[in-house]
Structure formats: structure tokens, C-alpha cells
Amino acid sequence: MQADIVRFVPSNLKVVEAALKLAEIRAGEDVVYDLGTGDGRFVIASVQPPFYARKAVGFESKTFLAEVASDNVRKLNLQNKIEILNADFFNHNLSDADVVYMYLEELVEKVKPKLEHELRPMSRVISHNYEIRGWKPSKTVNVIAPKGDQGPFLLRPLYMYRMGEI
């Protein structure tokens, strides 16, 4: 699995909230995908107030993390809104997504052609910390937050791209 080369660094909750605001979630309508969901914090936040995504899907290639994310979803009784897949997102069609979130480091350039081929016009892609070369962001936000849940505070850029405007 290609996704196994990325190490797990959780997105700080302040960054998650800023990314969801940047994504302009349409309550009750949007389907959110998280490529490398880790502990599920992004998909969980996306279906809860104030965002209310209709559905969220988290892809996680690491079995342990997929189990952690699934447990977190179950603890909050959100199984009817969130699906956690212990799978490599490269092997799944992403065309149902209205919003795709990714914090992928080495894989950003590898996932770019897949996003271009599968996402519908006006779908939003939020990339945490890594620009997608050759695409023009519709919006950029800088968040001051630690890397993960601890450590020194850093400037955490978020890039929002709209398919069809890249």
C-alpha cells in the first residue's frame, strides 16, 4: 500500500476546525472524505456542529489506526454518518466526495492526478501544510498551532482548491 509510507501525525484540533471552515461545508448536503484519517478526528468534527456534513468517509491504511478511528466513531454513536475504511484510498473511487481533506506529506503529488480525474467540478480539496504544485488555491489560511497535539507552535498553512478552478 502506498499510503503506508506516510507516518501518522494528527492534525491539531485548531487546524481541523479551521480546515472545516475553509471547506465551506454545506450542512446536510456535503460528503467529506479524509485521506489518511488517523484517529478519525477530522471526519468526526465534520458531521458535528457547527458543520453537519451529511456523511463522512475516512480512509486509513494502517489497521491499528483504522480500529482507533472506528472506536472513536462508535463511542460517539456516529456510525450512521461516518464510515471508516481500513483501505488504501488509491484503490477507491473518490467521485462521491464534495470535500477531500489530506495531510499527506510525500503523497500530495501522487494523489494529484487521481483527484483531477475523479473529483467533480466545484469539489473542494483541503491540503494541510502541503501545496499542490501547479494548482492555484482558491483560498489559503494560516493557523498557528502545534504539530499534532503537542510540541512547538508553528504556522500551519491550509490550502483550499476548487476543482474546475485549479
N, C-alpha and C positions, 0 to 999 in steps of 0.2 A: 504494500500500500504506500502510495506516495505521501499521504498525509502523516505517516509515522515519522517523517524526518523533522517535523515541527515539534518543538518542546512546548509543554503546557505552561503558559504564563497567563493567569487570569486577568481579564480586563477589570480594572478598578471600577467600583460601583458608580463613582462620579463620572467616569468615562462612558459606562453603559448608559446612564441617564442622558448624557449629552449626545451620544450617538443616536439614541431613540428619538430625541427631539429633532436632531438633524435629519433623520429619515422621514419626518413628516408623516407618521403613521396615521392612516385613516381608520378611525375606530370602527370595529365591526366589519371591516372590509379587507384589510391587508393581510397577506400571508407573508410571514417573516421566516427566512432561513438563516441559520448561523453555521458557517463552515468552520468546524472545529469548535464545538460548543463547550468543551471542557466540563465544568460543573453545572452548566445549564443556566447560568445567571442571566445571560442576555435574553434567551427565549422566555424565561420566567418573567422577567421585567416587561417584556414586550406585550404580554397578554393581560397584564395587571394595570390598575390605574396608575397614571392617567392616560396610558397609551391604548390599551384594549384592542390589540391586533386580533383578528378573527381566529387565526391559527398560527402556530409556530412549529418549525421543524429544526431540530438540532442534529447535525452530523458530527459524530465523534468516532474516529478510527481506533482509539485506544479503549479496549474493553473496560478496564477499571474506571476510566473517566465517564464512559457511557453509563455504567452502572451507578456512579455517583450522581450524574445528572438525572437519571431516571428516578432514583430515590428522592432527590430534591423535588422533582415534579410530583411524585406520589405524596410526599409529606404535605404539600400544598393543595392536594386534590385537584390538580390541573391536567390530568390525563386526557380529558375531553378537548383540551385546547392545544396541548403540546405533545409532539411525537419526538422521541429521542431515538435516532438510528445509530447503532454501532456499525458504521459503514464508512467507506471512503466516498466522499462526495463526488469524486471524479467518475464514479460508476453510476451516478444517478442523474436524471434529468432535473434541471433546476427551473424549468419554464413556468412552474406554478408560482414562483416567488415574485412578490411585489417589492420586497426589501431583502437584500442579502447583506449580512454583516460578516466581516472577516478581519482577523488579526493573525495574518499568516506568515509574516516574515519571508522566508525563502520561496514560498509558493505563489506569491502575488502574480508574478509574470507568467507562471504556468497555468493559473486559473483564468487569466485574461481571455484567451480565445474561447474557452468554454462559456464564459459569461456573455461574450459578444454573440456567440452562436445561439445560446438557449434563452436568454432573457428577452422579455417583450419590451417594446419602446415604453419609456417612462418608468420602468422598474428602477428602483434606486439601489445603488451599491455603496455601502459604507465601509471604507477601509481604515482601520485603526493603525496609525503610525506609519503606514507604507503607501506612498503614492503609486498609482498605476501609470507607468510610463506611456506616453502617447495619448492618454485620455486627459480631457480638461475637466477639472472638478466644477460642479455647479456651485458648491459651497465648501468652505473649509472652516473648521473651528479648532481652536487650540484650547486644550483643557490642562490645567495644572493639577496633576495627581501623581501619586507614586506609581511605579511599575508594579502591577499586580496589586495586592492588598497591603504591601509594606515596602519599605525602602525609601530612598530619597525622592523628593518631589521633582518631577520633570515636566516639561512641556509635552503633552500628548496630542499630536495632531490627528484630526479626524477629517477624512476626505469623503464628500458625498458626490457621487456621479449619477446622472440620469441617463439611462440607455436611450439612444437616439439623439443625445446632445453631447456625446463624448467626442 
